[in-house]
Amino acid sequence: MAEQNTPSGTGAPAPHPVPHAVGGTHAAPPVPQAEPHPDRWGRVDGEGNVYVRTTDGERAVGVWQAGSPEEGLLHFARRFDDLRTEVELLETRLSAGSGDPKQSLHSATHLRDGLADAAVVGDLAALRARADHVVAHAERSLANAKQEREQARTAAVGQKQALAEEAEKIAAESTQWKVAGDRLRAILDEWKTIKGVDRKTDDELWKRFSKAREGFNRRRGSHFAELDKQRAAAKSRKEELIAEAEAISGSTDWGTTAGRYKDLMAEWKAAGRAPKDSDDALWQRFRAAQDVFFAHRSEAFSERDAEFAGNATQKEELLGEAEKIDPAANLDAAKAQLRRIQERWDEIGKVPRERIRDLDGRLKAVQDKVRSAEESKWRRSDPEAQARAAQFRERVEQFESQAEKARAAGDERRAKQAEEQAAQWREWMAAAEQAVADR
């Protein structure tokens, strides 16, 4: 079947090279580039047979009868570009760590092995070298994955061994009963999350950890037999803390006093438990002093919140004006109006915390709309984009002229061919003109 000349997309017809990525310290061979003149790598004979030049000589890759030999070569060169892009995509994914090494190895091997029969025109030797590099990269990645699994197992053994050693040290030395007990519970939780240790090693390490925990619990039990002697001192300390909490409960220095209450709470906890029959009553007195202060602070904050709510209402009114700004009608007037609104916005002041994102976001949307209009105005004057559209328009006119001359000469085949080319260039012209308009 004859190949058809159907360039895709709405950009320039010439293919574009794709940058290559090189992973690790293994240097990749150069990326074969798209040829602006693919006759370097192939040819089309007088009968439309297409050949590619390889290190082993010429090889037929297809037949082209839909246009000029140059168009045929470009068509097969684009196919070469597609293969080159596949190789580069595999390499990029491997280098970024986002590709499956096993699948990448399969795909790269399949692509490389298919180059001998590929219906493309391009530097096949360079592409094969690049595919070989991707295959080697995938093989290294597979080997690394296996090594990582082994390293993970070794690391898991090391983690549990370190936890067992830490538990043994705690059991032998620590007198910080609560902290040490919490840490042993945390070690147990962490222990359960560690996977990948073989059963024999895991059982041996668990026995060490369990023995250490049991030894700690026995020593802690002996300690708490003496704890009652300390609870009388804890009661005295808590009474001192209550006296200070009650003394500062009428303060209006909100920040400093709230910070001091936080410190008092920490000191309360550090003091330990008083005798059981008095500890709850002490806590109620301490908490009551805090409640007095925080109730007064809440009332003061309510007044502040009312002020902030009023500010939010004013800013909503400003947003009503701002969101009516139409930069498309008059950009300079829109910018001036936005500046005035921004000045008034800053003068209004703070709003409730939960309204900040919504209100600022709406104002930012207006700012973005004005900025976008300003940027669009500049882009519409971009001479490079306009020149590109003009070039496409000129090619359309050239092919239309060729069609008219061919039809006048009675050559209907050439006239139809020229019209088809004019139609293709007209699509590209329309896309280029639309790109300028969209800016």
Long-range contacts (C-beta under 8 A, 24 or more apart in sequence): 2-48, 2-63, 2-64, 2-65, 2-66, 3-50, 3-62, 3-63, 3-64, 3-66, 3-72, 3-75, 3-76, 4-66, 5-66, 5-67, 5-71, 5-72, 5-75, 7-78, 7-424, 10-427, 10-428, 10-430, 10-431, 10-432, 11-428, 11-431, 12-388, 12-428, 13-74, 13-428, 14-74, 15-74, 15-77, 15-78, 15-81, 17-81, 17-84, 18-81, 18-84, 18-85, 18-88, 19-88, 20-88, 20-91, 20-130, 21-88, 21-91, 21-92, 21-95, 21-96, 22-91, 22-95, 23-91, 23-94, 23-95, 23-137, 24-95, 24-137, 24-140, 26-133, 26-136, 26-137, 26-140, 28-91, 28-130, 28-133, 29-126, 29-129, 29-130, 29-132, 29-133, 30-126, 30-130, 31-84, 31-88, 31-126, 31-130, 32-80, 32-84, 32-122, 32-123, 32-126, 32-127, 32-130, 33-123, 34-77, 34-80, 34-81, 34-84, 34-122, 35-77, 35-122, 35-123, 38-73, 38-74, 38-76, 38-77, 38-121, 38-122, 39-70, 39-73, 41-77, 41-80, 41-121, 41-122, 41-123, 41-124, 42-73, 42-76, 42-77, 42-121, 43-69, 43-73, 44-69, 44-72, 44-73, 48-72, 50-76, 50-121, 52-76, 52-120, 52-121, 52-122, 52-124, 54-124, 54-125, 55-125, 61-118, 61-119, 61-120, 61-121, 62-119, 67-417, 67-421, 73-121, 76-119, 76-120, 76-121, 76-122, 77-120, 77-121, 77-122, 79-118, 79-119, 79-120, 79-121, 80-118, 80-120, 80-121, 80-122, 80-123, 80-124, 80-127, 81-122, 83-111, 83-115, 83-118, 83-120, 83-122, 83-127, 84-122, 84-127, 84-130, 86-111, 87-111, 87-127, 87-130, 87-131, 87-134, 88-130, 90-134, 90-138, 91-130, 91-133, 91-134, 91-137, 94-134, 94-137, 94-138, 94-141, 95-137, 101-138, 101-141, 101-142, 101-145, 102-138, 102-142, 104-134, 104-137, 104-138, 104-141, 105-135, 105-138, 105-139, 105-142, 108-134, 108-135, 108-138, 109-135, 152-196, 153-196, 153-197, 153-198, 156-194, 156-195, 156-196, 156-197, 157-197, 157-201, 157-205, 159-190, 159-194, 160-191, 160-194, 160-197, 160-202, 160-205, 160-209, 161-205, 163-187, 163-190, 163-191, 163-209, 164-205, 164-208, 164-209, 164-212, 167-208, 167-209, 167-212, 167-213, 167-216, 168-208, 168-212, 170-212, 170-216, 171-212, 171-213, 171-215, 171-216, 171-219, 172-215, 174-216, 175-223, 177-220, 177-223, 177-224, 180-216, 180-220, 181-216, 181-220, 184-213, 184-216, 188-213, 228-275, 230-272, 231-272, 231-273, 231-274, 231-275, 232-274, 232-275, 234-271, 234-272, 234-273, 234-274, 235-274, 235-275, 235-278, 235-279, 235-282, 237-267, 237-271, 238-268, 238-271, 238-274, 238-279, 238-282, 238-286, 239-282, 241-267, 241-268, 241-271, 241-286, 242-282, 242-285, 242-286, 242-289, 245-286, 245-289, 245-290, 246-285, 246-289, 248-293, 249-289, 249-290, 249-292, 249-293, 250-292, 250-293, 250-296, 251-293, 252-296, 252-300, 254-297, 254-300, 257-293, 258-293, 258-294, 258-297, 261-290, 261-293, 261-294, 305-352, 308-350, 308-351, 308-352, 309-351, 309-352, 311-348, 311-349, 311-350, 311-351, 312-351, 312-352, 312-355, 312-359, 314-348, 315-345, 315-348, 315-351, 315-359, 316-359, 318-344, 318-345, 318-348, 319-359, 319-362, 319-363, 319-366, 322-362, 322-363, 322-366, 323-362, 323-365, 323-366, 325-366, 325-369, 325-370, 327-369, 327-370, 327-373, 327-374, 328-373, 331-370, 331-373, 331-374, 331-377, 334-370, 334-373, 335-370, 335-374, 338-366, 338-367, 338-370, 376-439, 379-439, 380-436, 380-437, 380-439, 382-436, 382-439, 385-432, 385-435, 385-436, 385-439, 386-436, 388-432, 389-429, 389-432, 389-433, 389-435, 389-436, 392-425, 392-428, 392-429, 392-432, 393-429, 395-425, 395-429, 396-422, 396-425, 396-426, 396-429, 399-425
